[in-house]
Amino acid sequence: MRLLAATILLFIGTLAIAHPTSYKGATGIMSYNTPTTNELLLTYSLSHRFALATTYLRDSSSEFYIPRANFLLARWNEHDSQANIYLSGGSGWEKFNNKTYSAHLAELIADWESRKYYVYLEHQYLRRNNIDNNLLATQDYNHSKARFGIAPFLAEFDELNVWAILQFDKHLNNTQIEATPFLRFYIRNVLWEIGAGFNGSFNFNFMIHL
């Protein structure tokens, strides 16, 4: 019974968090959108611990194209919860004003989840060699994110699941931390989120596993 519960949690959790790696042979499509940035992430899992991926990121008039590899470093399974640590890294290029520059990415993710609660922590670091785009204040591009979620009711995998989420972002070297409430919906292999910042900004995220 414990193994069955862990298996169900694994498949539901794959969507609830949109993990960097999934089950062997799975393809993931993830899109994150704010008024100032757009990110598209494509993943293909060679195993539950390793996935090949590519990232497209648009921010402050720069476009980044970065092939990467995602690794599951550690996982803890309990009968009603799961915790994970992931590491991702890659190298690609930044396009700005019809010129290209090299760029290197590293990302660390940790999460804990049950069917009712979850906590998600992420830090993304991008080393840029472009000194021409003064809209990005430094060559060291940092973005930290923390999310805390609760499901107001429990639903089955083939029913509509709803989550209430509060996300905190610290972007680049800004001292200000932005807070954004989200409503998350998912059913089977499709997940979407709608967020509205306290400053009136609109956010939309979309994820699917094939």
C-alpha positions as a Markdown table, in Angstrom:
| # | Residue | x | y | z |
|---|---|---|---|---|
| 1 | Met | 0.0 | 0.0 | 0.0 |
| 2 | Arg | 2.9 | 2.3 | 0.8 |
| 3 | Leu | 4.5 | 1.6 | -2.6 |
| 4 | Leu | 1.2 | 2.4 | -4.3 |
| 5 | Ala | 0.8 | 5.7 | -2.5 |
| 6 | Ala | 4.4 | 6.7 | -3.4 |
| 7 | Thr | 3.8 | 5.8 | -7.1 |
| 8 | Ile | 0.7 | 7.9 | -7.2 |
| 9 | Leu | 2.5 | 10.8 | -5.6 |
| 10 | Leu | 5.4 | 10.5 | -8.0 |
| 11 | Phe | 3.1 | 10.8 | -11.1 |
| 12 | Ile | 0.9 | 13.5 | -9.6 |
| 13 | Gly | 3.9 | 15.4 | -8.3 |
| 14 | Thr | 5.5 | 15.3 | -11.7 |
| 15 | Leu | 2.8 | 17.7 | -12.8 |
| 16 | Ala | 2.3 | 19.6 | -9.5 |
| 17 | Ile | 5.8 | 20.9 | -9.5 |
| 18 | Ala | 6.9 | 20.4 | -13.2 |
| 19 | His | 10.2 | 18.7 | -12.2 |
| 20 | Pro | 13.4 | 19.1 | -14.3 |
| 21 | Thr | 13.4 | 15.3 | -14.7 |
| 22 | Ser | 10.5 | 13.0 | -15.1 |
| 23 | Tyr | 10.0 | 9.3 | -15.9 |
| 24 | Lys | 12.1 | 7.7 | -18.6 |
| 25 | Gly | 11.0 | 8.7 | -22.1 |
| 26 | Ala | 8.9 | 11.7 | -20.9 |
| 27 | Thr | 8.9 | 15.0 | -22.8 |
| 28 | Gly | 8.1 | 18.2 | -20.9 |
| 29 | Ile | 7.0 | 21.6 | -22.3 |
| 30 | Met | 7.0 | 24.5 | -19.8 |
| 31 | Ser | 6.3 | 28.1 | -20.5 |
| 32 | Tyr | 6.7 | 30.9 | -17.9 |
| 33 | Asn | 5.5 | 34.4 | -18.8 |
| 34 | Thr | 5.5 | 37.8 | -17.0 |
| 35 | Pro | 5.1 | 41.3 | -18.4 |
| 36 | Thr | 8.8 | 41.6 | -18.8 |
| 37 | Thr | 10.1 | 38.1 | -19.3 |
| 38 | Asn | 9.3 | 34.9 | -21.3 |
| 39 | Glu | 10.9 | 31.5 | -20.7 |
| 40 | Leu | 10.3 | 28.3 | -22.7 |
| 41 | Leu | 11.8 | 25.1 | -21.4 |
| 42 | Leu | 11.8 | 21.8 | -23.3 |
| 43 | Thr | 13.0 | 18.6 | -21.6 |
| 44 | Tyr | 13.5 | 14.9 | -22.5 |
| 45 | Ser | 14.1 | 12.5 | -19.7 |
| 46 | Leu | 16.6 | 9.7 | -20.5 |
| 47 | Ser | 15.9 | 8.3 | -17.0 |
| 48 | His | 14.2 | 9.5 | -13.9 |
| 49 | Arg | 17.5 | 11.0 | -12.8 |
| 50 | Phe | 18.8 | 12.7 | -16.0 |
| 51 | Ala | 17.2 | 14.8 | -18.7 |
| 52 | Leu | 18.4 | 16.8 | -21.7 |
| 53 | Ala | 16.8 | 20.2 | -22.1 |
| 54 | Thr | 17.0 | 23.5 | -23.8 |
| 55 | Thr | 15.9 | 27.0 | -22.5 |
| 56 | Tyr | 14.8 | 30.1 | -24.4 |
| 57 | Leu | 14.7 | 33.2 | -22.2 |
| 58 | Arg | 13.7 | 36.7 | -23.2 |
| 59 | Asp | 14.5 | 39.5 | -20.8 |
| 60 | Ser | 15.4 | 43.2 | -21.1 |
| 61 | Ser | 15.8 | 43.1 | -24.9 |
| 62 | Ser | 18.2 | 40.1 | -24.7 |
| 63 | Glu | 17.3 | 36.6 | -25.9 |
| 64 | Phe | 19.1 | 33.6 | -24.5 |
| 65 | Tyr | 19.3 | 30.1 | -26.1 |
| 66 | Ile | 20.9 | 27.6 | -23.7 |
| 67 | Pro | 21.1 | 23.8 | -24.2 |
| 68 | Arg | 21.4 | 22.2 | -20.7 |
| 69 | Ala | 21.4 | 19.0 | -18.7 |
| 70 | Asn | 19.1 | 18.4 | -15.6 |
| 71 | Phe | 20.1 | 16.0 | -12.8 |
| 72 | Leu | 18.2 | 14.6 | -9.9 |
| 73 | Leu | 20.7 | 14.7 | -7.1 |
| 74 | Ala | 18.6 | 13.3 | -4.3 |
| 75 | Arg | 15.1 | 12.1 | -3.6 |
| 76 | Trp | 13.3 | 11.1 | -0.4 |
| 77 | Asn | 10.0 | 9.2 | -0.6 |
| 78 | Glu | 7.6 | 8.9 | 2.3 |
| 79 | His | 4.2 | 7.3 | 2.3 |
| 80 | Asp | 2.4 | 10.7 | 1.8 |
| 81 | Ser | 5.2 | 13.1 | 0.7 |
| 82 | Gln | 8.3 | 13.5 | -1.5 |
| 83 | Ala | 11.4 | 15.7 | -1.4 |
| 84 | Asn | 13.8 | 16.4 | -4.3 |
| 85 | Ile | 17.0 | 18.2 | -5.0 |
| 86 | Tyr | 17.9 | 19.0 | -8.7 |
| 87 | Leu | 20.9 | 20.6 | -10.4 |
| 88 | Ser | 21.0 | 21.9 | -13.9 |
| 89 | Gly | 23.7 | 23.4 | -16.0 |
| 90 | Gly | 24.4 | 24.4 | -19.6 |
| 91 | Ser | 26.1 | 26.7 | -22.1 |
| 92 | Gly | 24.7 | 28.7 | -25.0 |
| 93 | Trp | 24.4 | 32.2 | -26.3 |
| 94 | Glu | 22.8 | 35.6 | -25.7 |
| 95 | Lys | 21.4 | 37.5 | -28.7 |
| 96 | Phe | 21.3 | 41.3 | -28.4 |
| 97 | Asn | 21.1 | 43.9 | -31.3 |
| 98 | Asn | 21.9 | 41.2 | -33.9 |
| 99 | Lys | 25.1 | 40.2 | -32.1 |
| 100 | Thr | 25.7 | 37.0 | -30.2 |
| 101 | Tyr | 27.6 | 36.4 | -26.9 |
| 102 | Ser | 28.3 | 33.3 | -24.9 |
| 103 | Ala | 26.3 | 32.6 | -21.8 |
| 104 | His | 26.5 | 29.9 | -19.1 |
| 105 | Leu | 23.7 | 28.7 | -16.8 |
| 106 | Ala | 23.5 | 26.9 | -13.5 |
| 107 | Glu | 20.3 | 26.2 | -11.5 |
| 108 | Leu | 19.6 | 24.6 | -8.2 |
| 109 | Ile | 16.1 | 23.5 | -7.2 |
| 110 | Ala | 14.8 | 21.9 | -4.0 |
| 111 | Asp | 11.2 | 21.0 | -3.3 |
| 112 | Trp | 9.0 | 19.1 | -0.9 |
| 113 | Glu | 5.4 | 18.1 | -1.7 |
| 114 | Ser | 2.4 | 16.1 | -0.5 |
| 115 | Arg | -1.0 | 16.0 | -2.2 |
| 116 | Lys | -2.1 | 19.0 | 0.0 |
| 117 | Tyr | 1.1 | 21.1 | 0.5 |
| 118 | Tyr | 4.3 | 22.0 | -1.3 |
| 119 | Val | 7.4 | 24.1 | -0.9 |
| 120 | Tyr | 9.6 | 25.0 | -3.8 |
| 121 | Leu | 13.0 | 26.9 | -3.8 |
| 122 | Glu | 15.0 | 27.8 | -6.9 |
| 123 | His | 18.1 | 29.8 | -7.7 |
| 124 | Gln | 19.1 | 30.5 | -11.3 |
| 125 | Tyr | 22.5 | 31.9 | -12.2 |
| 126 | Leu | 23.4 | 33.1 | -15.7 |
| 127 | Arg | 26.9 | 34.2 | -16.5 |
| 128 | Arg | 26.8 | 36.6 | -19.5 |
| 129 | Asn | 29.7 | 37.9 | -21.6 |
| 130 | Asn | 27.6 | 40.7 | -23.1 |
| 131 | Ile | 28.6 | 44.2 | -21.8 |
| 132 | Asp | 26.5 | 46.1 | -24.4 |
| 133 | Asn | 23.1 | 45.6 | -22.9 |
| 134 | Asn | 22.9 | 48.2 | -20.1 |
| 135 | Leu | 19.3 | 47.1 | -19.3 |
| 136 | Leu | 20.8 | 44.1 | -17.5 |
| 137 | Ala | 22.8 | 45.8 | -14.9 |
| 138 | Thr | 25.5 | 43.1 | -14.4 |
| 139 | Gln | 27.0 | 40.2 | -16.2 |
| 140 | Asp | 26.0 | 38.0 | -13.3 |
| 141 | Tyr | 22.3 | 37.3 | -13.9 |
| 142 | Asn | 20.6 | 36.0 | -10.7 |
| 143 | His | 17.0 | 35.0 | -10.0 |
| 144 | Ser | 15.8 | 33.5 | -6.8 |
| 145 | Lys | 12.3 | 32.1 | -6.3 |
| 146 | Ala | 10.3 | 30.6 | -3.4 |
| 147 | Arg | 6.8 | 29.2 | -3.7 |
| 148 | Phe | 4.4 | 27.9 | -1.0 |
| 149 | Gly | 1.2 | 26.1 | -2.1 |
| 150 | Ile | -1.9 | 24.5 | -0.6 |
| 151 | Ala | -4.6 | 22.4 | -2.3 |
| 152 | Pro | -8.0 | 23.6 | -0.8 |
| 153 | Phe | -9.4 | 20.1 | -1.7 |
| 154 | Leu | -8.1 | 16.8 | -2.8 |
| 155 | Ala | -9.0 | 15.5 | -6.3 |
| 156 | Glu | -8.0 | 12.4 | -8.3 |
| 157 | Phe | -5.4 | 12.5 | -11.0 |
| 158 | Asp | -8.1 | 12.5 | -13.8 |
| 159 | Glu | -10.1 | 15.2 | -12.1 |
| 160 | Leu | -9.4 | 19.0 | -12.0 |
| 161 | Asn | -6.9 | 19.8 | -9.3 |
| 162 | Val | -6.7 | 23.3 | -7.9 |
| 163 | Trp | -3.9 | 24.9 | -5.9 |
| 164 | Ala | -3.5 | 28.3 | -4.2 |
| 165 | Ile | 0.2 | 29.5 | -4.4 |
| 166 | Leu | 2.1 | 32.4 | -3.1 |
| 167 | Gln | 5.4 | 33.1 | -5.0 |
| 168 | Phe | 8.3 | 35.3 | -3.9 |
| 169 | Asp | 10.9 | 36.5 | -6.5 |
| 170 | Lys | 14.2 | 38.3 | -6.2 |
| 171 | His | 15.4 | 39.4 | -9.6 |
| 172 | Leu | 18.9 | 40.3 | -10.5 |
| 173 | Asn | 20.6 | 42.4 | -7.9 |
| 174 | Asn | 17.3 | 44.2 | -6.8 |
| 175 | Thr | 16.8 | 44.4 | -3.1 |
| 176 | Gln | 13.0 | 44.3 | -3.5 |
| 177 | Ile | 11.2 | 41.0 | -3.3 |
| 178 | Glu | 8.1 | 40.6 | -5.4 |
| 179 | Ala | 5.1 | 38.6 | -4.1 |
| 180 | Thr | 2.7 | 37.1 | -6.6 |
| 181 | Pro | -0.4 | 35.0 | -5.7 |
| 182 | Phe | -1.2 | 32.2 | -8.3 |
| 183 | Leu | -4.1 | 29.9 | -8.9 |
| 184 | Arg | -2.9 | 26.6 | -10.4 |
| 185 | Phe | -5.0 | 24.1 | -12.3 |
| 186 | Tyr | -4.1 | 20.7 | -13.6 |
| 187 | Ile | -5.7 | 17.6 | -14.9 |
| 188 | Arg | -3.9 | 14.6 | -16.1 |
| 189 | Asn | -0.8 | 15.8 | -18.0 |
| 190 | Val | -1.7 | 19.4 | -18.5 |
| 191 | Leu | -1.1 | 22.2 | -16.0 |
| 192 | Trp | -1.7 | 26.0 | -16.2 |
| 193 | Glu | -1.3 | 28.9 | -13.7 |
| 194 | Ile | -2.7 | 32.4 | -13.6 |
| 195 | Gly | -1.0 | 35.0 | -11.3 |
| 196 | Ala | -1.7 | 38.6 | -10.5 |
| 197 | Gly | 1.0 | 40.6 | -8.8 |
| 198 | Phe | 0.1 | 43.2 | -6.1 |
| 199 | Asn | 1.4 | 45.8 | -8.5 |
| 200 | Gly | -1.2 | 44.8 | -11.1 |
| 201 | Ser | 1.1 | 42.6 | -13.2 |
| 202 | Phe | -0.2 | 39.5 | -14.9 |
| 203 | Asn | 1.5 | 36.1 | -15.1 |
| 204 | Phe | 0.7 | 33.0 | -17.0 |
| 205 | Asn | 2.5 | 29.6 | -16.9 |
| 206 | Phe | 1.8 | 26.5 | -18.9 |
| 207 | Met | 3.2 | 23.0 | -18.5 |
| 208 | Ile | 2.6 | 19.6 | -20.2 |
| 209 | His | 4.2 | 16.2 | -20.0 |
| 210 | Leu | 4.0 | 13.8 | -23.0 |
